[in-house]
Amino acid sequence: MPRKYSRCELAFVPGGVFGVFRLPGRRYLGFILLSAKLAYPQSPSIPSKENLTYNVEWRLISAGKASIDWHDRLINGSPGWQARLHVESVGLVSKLYKVDIESVSNLSSSFCAESTLTTGREGSRHKETSVTFNAESRKAIYEERDLNRNSVVTTQEVAIPQCVHDVLGGLFYLRTLELEPGQSVEVPVSDGKKSVMAKIEAQQREDIRVPDGLFKTVRYEIYLFNNVLYRRPARLYIWLTDDRRKLPVEIRVHLQIAIGTITLQLAKEE
């Protein structure tokens, strides 16, 4: 008999989106949207403004919609970037566990993380998570608030390098780089609670078909699971178009067999 899930949901951590699947008496976390952070950008392939829409699929079920808005910004006279991610559950998943969450990452002109703010609802929970990355003190300050109770749940500090990359902003940083299949690099990554050096590997060229069309891509594997930044066992892949745009057309997470694979596919670009 196949194992039955008692609940399926989408959930957030600073800079990333998770699909959460519950088996009776146990809890599994599967990463949906996580991105790479690499050193030494080499090509100005990032547009000044962009909107990407994705379909989220889990075990051949339409689980949600995700959109990423990206634009340059000017704060106190300093240029930089801002990325905004919105995730909403749909269909069966939404009936089981409604999710509506938004995350914003502010970055320096060189894609170093400055702050992240994630707010939204997950079922009956309503929370806000913020991370401030201080390049001068080389610390990241993490705070999680329960908005239903108007109380602080968790606060934490962690040491970081002068330039560290958060998850959402790192997706765009990856697109500025030139890695050929077979090449890899290690980079500093932080979620505000932990800071690590993570390996990113360009693996091979592949043709990928998504709702937005057929694309020639390069597949990258991002090593953040398996006791790197996150303890849970999983393998994370991202496909970027094999051109100067390096458009992220597919993101896929392979989890334990009982949970299955979570996939984001590009549905529309503007």
N, C-alpha and C positions, 0 to 999 in steps of 0.2 A: 504494500500500500504506500502511495506517496505521502510524504509528510505534509501536514496542513499548517499553514501560517495563521497565527491568531491575529496578526496585525501587520500592515505594511504602511510605511509613512515616508515622507521626505523630511529631512532635518538639516540644520545649518551648524557649521562651526565657522570661526572667523575666516573669511576668504574662501570657503568651500561649501559645497552642498552635498549632503549625504542622503542615500536612500536607506531607511531603517526597516529591517524585516524581523519580525518576532516569531519565534517558534515557542510553543508552550514551555514556559519555565526558563527560556533562554533568550538572549538578545544578540542580534548580529547587526553590525553596521557596515553598509556598503557605500563606497565613495562614488558619487555621481559626477561632480564637477570639481576637478582639481587640475592645476596647470603647472607648467614647468618654469623654473627660474634659472637662467644661465648667465655666465659672465661674458663680458666683452662684446657688446652689440656691434655688429659690423655692417648692417645695411638699413637705410631709412625706409623700411617697407610699411611702417604703420601709418595709416591715414589719420588726419587730424580729427575726423569724426566718423563713426561707424555704428551700425546697429545690426546685430545678428540674432536670429530666432532659431531655436532648436526644439525638436521633438525628443522627449525623454521616453525610452522604452525599457521595460523590465520583463524578462521572460515572455517576450512577444506580446506584452500588454502595453498599451499606451498609458504611461504613468504620469506624465506632466508636460508642461511647457516651460522653456527657459529662454530668457532674452538677455543680451549683453549690450549695453550702450557704452560707447567709448568716445572720449573727446579730450582735447587739450584744454588747459585751464590756467588762469592767472590768479594767484592768491598772494596778497600783500606785495605785489610787484614781482613775484617769483614765478616763472613758468613751470608747468608740470602737466600731469595727466590725471584723469579720473575715469574709473571703470565702475559701472553699475550693473549688478546682476539681479534679475527678478525671477523667482521660481514659484510656480503654482501647480498644485496637483490637479489631475483631471480624471474623469471616468471612474472606474472601479476603485482606484487608489484614493481618489478624492472622497468617495463615499465611505471608505474605511477609515481615512484619517486625513482631514482637510489641512492643506498647507498653503500658506501665502506669505512669502518671505522675500526681503530685499537686502542686498549687501552692497556697500559702496567702499571702494578703495581709492585713496588719494596717494599719488606717487610723485616723486621728484622728476625733473626733466630727464634724469638718467635711469628712471624706473625703480629707484629705491623706494621701499615702502615707507610711508609717513603715517598713515592711519587707516583703520578699517572700522566700519560700523555696520552691524547686521541687526535688523529688527524684523519682527513678524510673528505669525501665529502658527502653532503646530498643535492641532487638536484644540484642547482647552488651554494650552499653555500660550503665554504671550511674553516674549523675552527680548532683551536687547544685549548685544555683545559688542564691546568696543576694544580695540587694541591701538595703542599709541606707540610708534616706533621712534625713539629718540636717538638720533645719530650722534649727538654730542656726548650724552651719558652712556651711550651704547647699551641701552636697556629697552625692553619692550614691556609695556604695562597693560595687562589684560584685566578686563572687568566684565562680569556677567550680571545682569539685573533681571529680576522677575517683575514684569510690568503690571501683572495682576495685583501683586502685593506691594508694589513700589518699594522693593527692597533689593539690596545687593546680595547675590548668591555666592559669587566667587571673585576674588582679586588675586593677582599673581604678577610677579616680575621675573624676567629672564634676561640673561646677558645675550647681546647680539653683536655682530660685527657692525662697522660703521655704515655699510650698505647691505641690507638684507631684503629679501623679496617675499612678499605675501603671495597667497595662492592666486587670487584673481588677477592682480596686476602682472604676475609672472607669466600668464598666458600671452600677454602682448609683448613682454620682454623676449620670450622665446622666438617670436616672429621676426625679431630684428637680427637674428643670428644666422650664420652660415655653417651648418654642420652637415657633412656628407655621411651617407650610410657607412657604419663602421666606426665613426667617431663618437666620443663621449666627453663629458665634462662634469665636474663636481661644483656645486654652487651653494651659497648660504640660503637657507629657507627657514622661516619662522611662522608659527600660527599664534604667537603671543604667549603660549605656555611652554614651548620647547623650541630650541634653535639647533639646526643640524646642517651638515654638509650632505647634499643629496646628489646622486648621480643621475644624469640625463643622457640617454643613448639614442642616437639616430640609427635605425635598424635597416630598413629597406624601402625601396620605392614600390608603391602599389596603386592600382586604380580602385577608387572608392566611389560607389554610387549612393547618393543620399537624396532626400526629397528635392533639394535645390539643383540636382544634376549629377553628371559623371565628372570626376576630377582625378587628375594625376597627382599623387601625394607622396610624401615621405612619412613613414611611421616612426614615432618616437616612443620609447618606454621611459616612464618617470618612476624612479625608485624612492617612493615615500612611505610605502607600507612595509610590513614584515619587520617591525621594530626599528624603523628609521624614524620618521616623524610620527607615524601611527603604528600601534602594535599589531593591529588586525592583519591577517594574511590576505593579500590581494595583489593583483598586477594591473597597472594603469598604463593605458596607451592613448596616444593622441595622433591624429593624422592631419598634417598641414599640407596645403597645396604646394606642389613642386615648382614654385615661381617666386617672384619677388614679393607678392602679397602675403604668402604663407598663411592663407586663410584656414582657420581651424574648422574642418568640415565634419570631423567625427571624433568623439571621446568615448572610450570604452573601458569598463572596469570588470575584470574577471574576479569573482569572489568564490567562496566555497561552493561546492556542487549543490548543496541544499538551497543556497540563495540564488545562484545563477549569475548572469551577466547583465550589467546596466549599461545602456548605450544612449549617447546624445548624438543626433544627426542634424546637420544644418538644413533648415527648411526655407529660410529666406535671409537675404543680405540686403542692406540699404546703406 
